[in-house]
Amino acid sequence: MTYETQNATEQQQKAAAVQEARNREVFYEALCRWPLKEHEANFRLLIDWSGDGLLSLEKIEYLIRHQPQGFNVDVTTREEIISGLAQELRDGCTTKTLSDYDFR
C-alpha cells in the first residue's frame, strides 16, 4: 500500500464519517417533525430510499407524503405517543400523589 492509496482511504473514511453524522442529524430532525419511530431500520430505510445516500428533510417529507410502493416506514400512532407521555408522567409517582383524573 502506497502513501497515496493510504491517504485516499483515510480521506474516504473521513468523508463517510462526516456524511453519516450529517445523515444522523437530519434523521433526528425528521424524528422531531414526523411520528417516526427511532430505530436503525427506519434510518437505513430512509438512506436507501434517498437515492444518493444523502438525507434531507425535503426527501423525507416527499417519501412520507407520497408513500412509494415498497416504502414502509415504521411510524408511531397518536395513541402510542399519548400512552408514552402518560407513562412518563406516572413514573416516580405513587397512587397517593395522583388523582382519579390522572388515571383516565
Backbone as a chain_set.jsonl record, in Angstrom:
{"seq": "MTYETQNATEQQQKAAAVQEARNREVFYEALCRWPLKEHEANFRLLIDWSGDGLLSLEKIEYLIRHQPQGFNVDVTTREEIISGLAQELRDGCTTKTLSDYDFR", "coords": {"N": [[0.858, -1.176, 0.0], [0.678, 2.081, -0.937], [1.65, 5.451, -0.072], [-0.136, 7.27, -1.228], [-2.467, 5.752, -1.77], [-3.106, 4.983, 0.818], [-3.565, 7.471, 1.996], [-5.743, 8.321, 0.437], [-7.624, 6.408, 1.179], [-7.951, 7.027, 3.895], [-9.038, 9.597, 3.641], [-11.457, 8.984, 2.365], [-12.692, 7.527, 4.403], [-12.965, 9.495, 6.368], [-14.668, 11.278, 5.019], [-16.913, 9.642, 4.738], [-17.601, 9.329, 7.431], [-18.283, 11.948, 8.112], [-20.482, 12.322, 6.414], [-22.215, 10.363, 7.458], [-22.655, 11.413, 10.038], [-23.963, 13.789, 9.363], [-26.262, 12.751, 8.103], [-27.396, 11.493, 10.331], [-28.046, 13.719, 11.905], [-30.012, 14.942, 10.294], [-31.894, 12.881, 10.312], [-32.572, 12.896, 13.035], [-33.8, 15.405, 13.189], [-35.966, 14.876, 11.524], [-37.287, 13.014, 13.103], [-38.226, 14.678, 15.064], [-40.086, 16.156, 13.664], [-41.926, 14.421, 12.35], [-44.033, 11.552, 13.064], [-42.137, 9.302, 13.4], [-40.649, 6.189, 14.273], [-37.833, 5.805, 16.347], [-35.333, 4.08, 15.327], [-32.75, 1.912, 14.028], [-33.557, 0.588, 11.697], [-35.481, 2.254, 10.45], [-33.833, 4.463, 9.93], [-31.931, 3.364, 8.119], [-33.684, 2.582, 6.075], [-34.611, 5.063, 5.14], [-32.182, 6.128, 4.227], [-31.59, 4.3, 2.166], [-33.727, 4.801, 0.414], [-33.29, 7.407, -0.256], [-31.824, 7.798, -2.508], [-29.223, 8.964, -3.291], [-27.852, 8.494, -0.993], [-27.655, 10.61, 0.7], [-29.347, 12.212, 3.156], [-32.12, 14.445, 3.356], [-34.404, 16.852, 4.637], [-36.375, 17.492, 2.824], [-36.422, 15.305, 1.065], [-37.213, 13.284, 2.83], [-39.719, 14.24, 3.622], [-41.065, 14.128, 1.146], [-41.072, 11.332, 0.694], [-42.604, 10.443, 2.886], [-45.046, 11.736, 2.456], [-45.854, 10.802, -0.116], [-45.552, 8.047, -0.079], [-44.155, 5.778, -1.663], [-44.483, 2.702, -3.522], [-43.507, -0.115, -1.733], [-42.096, 1.287, 0.147], [-42.064, 1.278, 3.42], [-42.208, 2.751, 6.144], [-41.682, 2.733, 9.66], [-43.973, 3.967, 11.801], [-45.146, 5.952, 14.582], [-48.155, 5.762, 16.325], [-50.771, 8.074, 17.232], [-51.991, 7.324, 19.619], [-50.0, 5.753, 20.795], [-48.054, 7.688, 21.3], [-49.385, 9.337, 23.147], [-49.82, 7.47, 25.184], [-47.162, 6.899, 25.892], [-46.326, 9.424, 26.834], [-48.073, 9.699, 29.004], [-47.156, 7.6, 30.589], [-44.597, 8.531, 31.205], [-45.305, 10.692, 32.811], [-46.427, 9.345, 34.954], [-44.341, 7.868, 36.022], [-42.354, 7.639, 38.867], [-44.294, 8.6, 40.498], [-46.722, 7.961, 43.034], [-49.784, 6.204, 43.78], [-50.983, 7.73, 45.645], [-50.236, 10.305, 45.092], [-51.436, 10.926, 42.732], [-54.453, 11.944, 41.186], [-57.836, 10.702, 40.616], [-58.504, 11.626, 38.114], [-56.075, 11.766, 36.759], [-55.551, 9.139, 36.057], [-57.181, 8.514, 33.944]], "CA": [[0.0, 0.0, 0.0], [1.486, 3.289, -1.048], [1.187, 6.596, 0.7], [-1.286, 7.874, -1.902], [-3.667, 4.936, -1.545], [-3.436, 5.063, 2.243], [-4.134, 8.8, 2.208], [-7.058, 8.331, -0.196], [-8.503, 5.596, 2.021], [-8.246, 7.821, 5.092], [-9.934, 10.681, 3.242], [-12.775, 8.396, 2.134], [-13.259, 7.186, 5.699], [-13.359, 10.751, 6.999], [-15.84, 11.79, 4.296], [-18.044, 8.775, 5.097], [-17.977, 9.642, 8.812], [-18.966, 13.248, 8.081], [-21.79, 12.093, 5.795], [-23.025, 9.62, 8.425], [-23.052, 12.356, 11.083], [-24.956, 14.703, 8.765], [-27.497, 11.994, 7.94], [-27.966, 11.293, 11.669], [-28.648, 14.996, 12.298], [-31.244, 15.098, 9.514], [-32.822, 11.879, 10.83], [-33.064, 13.396, 14.323], [-34.75, 16.483, 12.883], [-37.171, 14.232, 10.995], [-37.991, 12.417, 14.25], [-38.906, 15.781, 15.761], [-41.164, 16.684, 12.822], [-42.908, 13.415, 11.958], [-44.144, 10.486, 14.08], [-41.337, 8.135, 13.042], [-40.011, 5.512, 15.395], [-36.382, 5.996, 16.32], [-34.512, 2.873, 15.329], [-31.818, 1.798, 12.91], [-34.242, 0.147, 10.473], [-36.035, 3.449, 9.8], [-32.715, 5.256, 9.427], [-31.39, 2.697, 6.925], [-34.71, 2.643, 5.03], [-34.577, 6.409, 4.567], [-30.927, 6.246, 3.475], [-31.728, 3.515, 0.935], [-34.705, 5.43, -0.475], [-32.92, 8.792, -0.578], [-31.273, 7.819, -3.854], [-27.774, 9.176, -3.328], [-27.274, 8.247, 0.324], [-27.655, 11.852, 1.475], [-30.694, 12.543, 3.624], [-32.537, 15.834, 3.527], [-35.789, 16.916, 5.115], [-37.246, 17.518, 1.658], [-36.555, 13.926, 0.592], [-38.005, 12.533, 3.812], [-41.096, 14.719, 3.514], [-41.628, 13.573, -0.079], [-41.313, 9.9, 0.904], [-43.7, 10.264, 3.839], [-46.303, 12.187, 1.847], [-46.237, 10.044, -1.309], [-45.503, 6.608, 0.231], [-43.944, 4.942, -2.846], [-44.708, 1.276, -3.312], [-42.355, -0.775, -1.134], [-41.559, 2.127, 1.217], [-42.879, 1.046, 4.615], [-41.531, 3.297, 7.312], [-42.337, 2.404, 10.918], [-44.421, 5.205, 12.432], [-45.786, 5.885, 15.883], [-49.52, 6.269, 16.281], [-51.107, 9.104, 18.216], [-52.272, 6.65, 20.881], [-48.723, 5.353, 21.38], [-47.416, 8.895, 21.808], [-50.104, 9.726, 24.353], [-49.531, 6.463, 26.199], [-45.789, 7.117, 26.333], [-46.291, 10.638, 27.651], [-48.755, 9.405, 30.265], [-46.259, 6.76, 31.386], [-43.546, 9.407, 31.715], [-45.88, 11.468, 33.906], [-46.691, 8.474, 36.09], [-43.103, 7.366, 36.608], [-41.929, 8.398, 40.039], [-45.453, 8.991, 41.305], [-47.48, 6.879, 43.648], [-51.219, 6.416, 43.626], [-51.392, 8.765, 46.599], [-49.956, 11.632, 44.543], [-52.225, 11.129, 41.521], [-55.895, 11.949, 41.382], [-58.537, 9.802, 39.733], [-58.473, 12.21, 36.796], [-54.798, 11.455, 36.134], [-55.534, 7.764, 35.574], [-58.06, 8.358, 32.781]], "C": [[0.904, 1.238, 0.0], [0.873, 4.398, -0.203], [-0.072, 7.199, 0.086], [-2.565, 7.073, -1.657], [-4.086, 4.962, -0.085], [-4.097, 6.396, 2.561], [-5.537, 8.882, 1.615], [-8.068, 7.536, 0.633], [-8.905, 6.349, 3.278], [-9.222, 8.946, 4.776], [-11.349, 10.163, 2.987], [-13.455, 8.043, 3.446], [-13.734, 8.429, 6.435], [-14.618, 11.317, 6.351], [-17.076, 10.955, 4.641], [-18.518, 9.062, 6.509], [-18.73, 10.97, 8.886], [-20.368, 13.093, 7.497], [-22.721, 11.355, 6.752], [-23.527, 10.543, 9.539], [-24.126, 13.312, 10.571], [-26.297, 13.995, 8.594], [-28.18, 11.751, 9.286], [-28.646, 12.568, 12.169], [-29.979, 15.217, 11.581], [-32.3, 14.116, 10.011], [-33.407, 12.332, 12.163], [-34.088, 14.516, 14.113], [-36.058, 15.914, 12.345], [-37.977, 13.584, 12.122], [-38.766, 13.481, 15.022], [-40.113, 16.29, 14.974], [-42.278, 15.688, 12.533], [-42.927, 12.278, 12.977], [-43.432, 9.195, 13.677], [-40.775, 7.502, 14.307], [-38.504, 5.612, 15.223], [-35.671, 4.652, 16.453], [-33.739, 2.775, 14.025], [-32.503, 1.401, 11.606], [-34.85, 1.336, 9.729], [-34.921, 4.299, 9.194], [-32.17, 4.653, 8.128], [-32.386, 2.729, 5.767], [-34.695, 4.012, 4.347], [-33.305, 6.637, 3.759], [-31.053, 5.525, 2.137], [-32.65, 4.2, -0.066], [-34.329, 6.856, -0.858], [-32.286, 8.907, -1.963], [-29.765, 7.912, -3.87], [-27.098, 8.96, -1.986], [-27.169, 9.482, 1.191], [-29.087, 12.186, 1.872], [-30.904, 14.044, 3.631], [-33.991, 15.803, 3.981], [-36.766, 16.909, 3.95], [-37.475, 16.103, 1.121], [-37.442, 13.114, 1.535], [-39.46, 12.948, 3.732], [-41.771, 14.145, 2.27], [-41.981, 12.098, 0.112], [-42.497, 9.658, 1.834], [-45.03, 10.656, 3.21], [-46.78, 11.284, 0.712], [-46.212, 8.539, -1.121], [-45.329, 5.748, -1.023], [-44.137, 3.461, -2.522], [-43.413, 0.627, -2.822], [-41.707, 0.027, -0.022], [-42.485, 2.011, 2.416], [-42.113, 1.481, 5.85], [-42.367, 2.994, 8.556], [-42.69, 3.703, 11.643], [-45.062, 4.917, 13.784], [-47.186, 6.455, 15.759], [-49.73, 7.314, 17.375], [-51.333, 8.478, 19.59], [-50.985, 6.212, 21.576], [-47.987, 6.549, 21.977], [-48.064, 9.321, 23.118], [-49.816, 8.754, 25.488], [-48.122, 6.638, 26.76], [-45.647, 8.348, 27.211], [-46.954, 10.414, 29.006], [-47.87, 8.558, 31.176], [-45.126, 7.588, 31.978], [-44.053, 10.235, 32.89], [-46.077, 10.622, 35.157], [-45.429, 7.96, 36.765], [-42.675, 8.261, 37.767], [-43.075, 8.845, 40.922], [-46.067, 7.751, 41.944], [-48.95, 7.169, 43.466], [-51.717, 7.477, 44.588], [-51.175, 10.166, 46.037], [-50.756, 11.936, 43.283], [-53.712, 11.105, 41.851], [-56.537, 10.923, 40.441], [-58.518, 10.316, 38.292], [-57.197, 11.846, 36.051], [-54.752, 10.049, 35.543], [-56.414, 7.554, 34.363], [-57.345, 8.582, 31.504]], "O": [[1.779, 1.389, 0.852], [-0.246, 4.295, 0.3], [-0.982, 7.597, 0.813], [-3.617, 7.644, -1.37], [-5.278, 4.962, 0.223], [-5.076, 6.448, 3.306], [-6.431, 9.457, 2.235], [-9.222, 7.939, 0.772], [-10.067, 6.315, 3.682], [-10.133, 9.218, 5.558], [-12.327, 10.818, 3.347], [-14.662, 8.237, 3.591], [-14.795, 8.414, 7.058], [-15.526, 11.778, 7.043], [-18.164, 11.503, 4.817], [-19.722, 9.044, 6.765], [-19.7, 11.1, 9.633], [-21.328, 13.66, 8.017], [-23.901, 11.693, 6.844], [-24.689, 10.463, 9.937], [-25.088, 13.606, 11.28], [-27.346, 14.562, 8.899], [-29.407, 11.798, 9.374], [-29.708, 12.501, 12.789], [-30.959, 15.632, 12.2], [-33.473, 14.473, 10.12], [-34.604, 12.172, 12.4], [-35.116, 14.56, 14.788], [-37.135, 16.412, 12.672], [-39.207, 13.604, 12.098], [-39.835, 13.208, 15.566], [-41.063, 16.803, 15.566], [-43.448, 16.066, 12.476], [-41.939, 12.064, 13.68], [-44.045, 8.129, 13.62], [-40.466, 8.189, 15.281], [-37.974, 5.519, 14.116], [-35.443, 4.16, 17.558], [-34.038, 3.465, 13.051], [-32.082, 1.824, 10.529], [-34.744, 1.417, 8.505], [-35.052, 4.796, 8.076], [-31.971, 5.37, 7.148], [-31.991, 2.885, 4.612], [-34.759, 4.102, 3.121], [-33.351, 7.278, 2.709], [-30.673, 6.064, 1.097], [-32.382, 4.181, -1.267], [-34.99, 7.456, -1.707], [-32.222, 10.0, -2.526], [-29.095, 7.031, -4.408], [-25.901, 9.214, -1.846], [-26.647, 9.415, 2.304], [-29.938, 12.416, 1.013], [-29.977, 14.814, 3.883], [-34.711, 14.837, 3.732], [-37.869, 16.377, 4.072], [-38.598, 15.748, 0.764], [-38.308, 12.358, 1.095], [-40.348, 12.096, 3.769], [-42.926, 13.721, 2.332], [-43.069, 11.665, -0.267], [-43.304, 8.762, 1.589], [-46.036, 9.975, 3.413], [-47.977, 11.025, 0.59], [-46.795, 7.815, -1.927], [-46.265, 5.05, -1.413], [-43.97, 3.037, -1.379], [-42.354, 0.8, -3.427], [-40.849, -0.496, 0.689], [-43.573, 2.586, 2.422], [-41.457, 0.677, 6.511], [-43.597, 2.999, 8.51], [-41.801, 4.451, 12.051], [-45.462, 3.791, 14.08], [-47.381, 7.511, 15.156], [-48.948, 7.408, 18.321], [-50.917, 9.035, 20.606], [-50.883, 6.287, 22.801], [-47.368, 6.438, 23.035], [-47.37, 9.632, 24.086], [-49.593, 9.17, 26.625], [-47.916, 6.535, 27.969], [-44.933, 8.323, 28.214], [-46.458, 10.881, 30.031], [-47.835, 8.769, 32.388], [-44.734, 7.372, 33.124], [-43.323, 10.458, 33.856], [-45.919, 11.107, 36.277], [-45.447, 7.649, 37.955], [-42.643, 9.485, 37.647], [-42.847, 9.413, 41.99], [-45.932, 6.637, 41.436], [-49.322, 8.264, 43.042], [-52.774, 8.066, 44.362], [-51.846, 11.111, 46.451], [-50.76, 13.073, 42.811], [-54.16, 10.332, 42.698], [-55.868, 10.352, 39.58], [-58.516, 9.521, 37.352], [-57.229, 11.638, 34.838], [-53.984, 9.8, 34.614], [-56.384, 6.464, 33.792], [-57.947, 8.487, 30.435]]}, "num_chains": 1, "name": "protein.A"}
